[in-house]
């Protein structure tokens, strides 16, 4: 017997909550209608069945909504609709007013809660005294009026409480112009559209035509929409911007790369809606941004449901694409939509980049957020627990928790009517498959404000997200009797420099204050202890027996791939007596997820620190020592442990750092014009003494170039190569071309250049899609060409780096409602899965 389909179970979706029906008065008997004389002989249609209530436009008994003959019955005197002009042209008033003119689609795309204009072509003049007109919209495979997936909108008769309406604006002998208003809670998706008319001759039903489909999206410009965002510049950045910056690396070595979101590229809207279809999400629930964002967080990873991306943190990407090689979301989403199979491979920044694309495409303001020193709590203790034996050697079999160098997730903006007041605004959504939520690998949406105050009992997934940004690092040592004792608590180790791209520029914007109170403040400690009371180790803060007068810190000099690295450990004695410290330093390769390999270098030192003084210990690591052990992200972990002889104080510190990789230099050769071939020159120098093999170059840019990959082949040690690529711009304006170079020996090599695209001569529209790009063979010579040159960011300092280039979009902010409260006061984020971010 087949398993029952649970997708429509009561309570599965927030928009379909269970309600107990109260007993009411019995239904009145049905009214008997007078039937005409001809109805005794003609039972083929409803036209002879007597007059009908003009408010009753629903399907007749047995009629399936949307199943309509291509050749309708036409009788003399019927008001026949011969055609429909939805006015969906990209440059038309509808698309401009709804901020959808950048979509590379010819269909009408509108945002809910906002009116748009259409024109009906008629075979006879429209007379409101004699004729009735009703617009019909259907979405989903089984549309129903009761579920708001079958919409009937009589012209001139607004639907009470539903927000749908249609009114006449003009009419001629052969046309009727209408202004249509949609509900601010309407289901998002692709609607089939038709028209019904009634006259004395009977009812005419226009066939559903594929070219009359209408896309309806969320509307952050509409005050009544749950995703309403009142700030113009925020709307420009978080909904309309097609590119952005994603931050990676470590807290002390922040790297940044440009990501092409491409939410308006051809085919992307259908690909995003396909994600909801693949999940089996009921169309009736697609008007709720809470449900939609939660489904997206589940579907962007492939676990449970064959979603968009397969996560891979093994370092072996031979069956697919190295996550570091992706430069945007467009190729990923198109490939998933085209094949129906998960794309190989992704890691946290790829998952987050795709989520930003999907939610911005739907109309939900979304940004990509990076958290440095991001914790992964596996046992709901809300602490990061590290276990050592009696000699302070890590017990790896017990150390299931990990701290990632960085982890990337998303903030999206919406109201939270399912939570107490005060938790609207930014919500965390995390698609990286780390831990399950209600049995599914998804995370969020979770209020940022709830995370800040440690309210981990508010849905969704607040405990996991809180631990990522504000848990304490607890060091446990095994005692002689086999029990474990807390020897040190590092209270400021987790959740640093939470970063996102600044509005209107390429600077890094630190939003840590939205997620947590100042480190060490009374409010921050209260939030941590409030959250811990709901964890599995609530007792650890009751008896604080650890103390210290010797402190330890670690610093790393500029670490560049291919060069030697110097690490310095600093010890400070705040006591009034000398201290003797026995130090042990272990160096191991590290995945950015906190997972470490075997130690390849170890040193022991005995250090004497005078009263109130300081001492330092330096470790130098050569390229020959670390090169054979490097893994993804070229990161290393230094573990320092020690013991103070006089007091027995235990010292422990873990410090990660990465080796910076070089950049690609991109130079646009000549002016860029819509529809005309343009060249870009690429220059790269191999920083390693060894040869790079099987190098692949990736490039894409919204409105500039379709995604493409080029095999570069072999690049010799310390060799400089230069080659050219050709692209055909599709849309005028300021655009960004993003590129990467990847090989098994070296990854994380990126480049970006801003391209100002001029309109075609005479204002001709851009071609439907770009022609295949062509490339010249790579050569080992310095770059030549005209200016318009840019190289990717090399890794910004810990505080916001200066902007490199201009904002991704050059158009001014579009109008939005006048009320502008500060959108910073709102919620937070989700949990992540148990691997790399």
Secondary structure, 3 states (H helix, E strand, C coil): CCCCCCCCCCCCCHHHCCCCCCCCCCCCCCCCCCCCHHHHCCCCCCCCCCCCCCCCCCCCCCCCCCCCCCCCCCCCCCCCEEEEECCCCCCCHHHHHCCCCCCCCCCEEEECCCCEEEEEEECCCCCCCCCEEEEEEECCCCCCHHHCCEEEEEECCCCCCCCCEEEEEEEECCEEEEEEECCCCCCCEEEEEEEEEEECCEEEECCCCHHHCEEEECCCCCCCCCCCCCCHHHHHHHHHCCEEEEEEEECCEEEEEEEECCCCCCCHHHHHHHHHHHHCCCHHHCCCHHHHHHHHHHHCECCCCCCCEEECCCCCCCCCCCHHHCCECHHHHHHHHHHCCCEEEECHHHHHHHHHHHHHHHCCCEEEEEEEEEEECCCCCCEEEEEECCCCCECCCCCCCEEEEEEEEEEEEECCCCCCCCCCEEEEECCCEECCECCECCCEEEEHHHHHCCCCCCCCCHHHHHHHHHCEEEEEEECCCCCEEEEEEECCCCCEEEEEECCCCCCEEECHHHHCCCCCCHHHHHHHHHHHCCCCCHHHHCCCCCCCCEEEEEEECCCECCCCEEEEEEEEECCCCCEEEEEEEEEEEECCCCCEEEEEEEEEEEEEECCCCEEEEEEEECHHHHHHHCCHHHEEEEEEEEEECCCCCEEEEEEEEECECCCCEEEEECCEECCCEEEEEEEEECCCCCCEEEEEEEEEECCCEEEEEEEEEEECCCCEEEEEEEEECCCCEEEEEEEEEEECCEEEEEEEEEEEEECCHHHCCCCCCCCCCCECCCECCCCCCCCCEEECCCCCCCCCCCCCCCCCCCCCCCCCCCCCCCCCCCCCCCCCECCCC
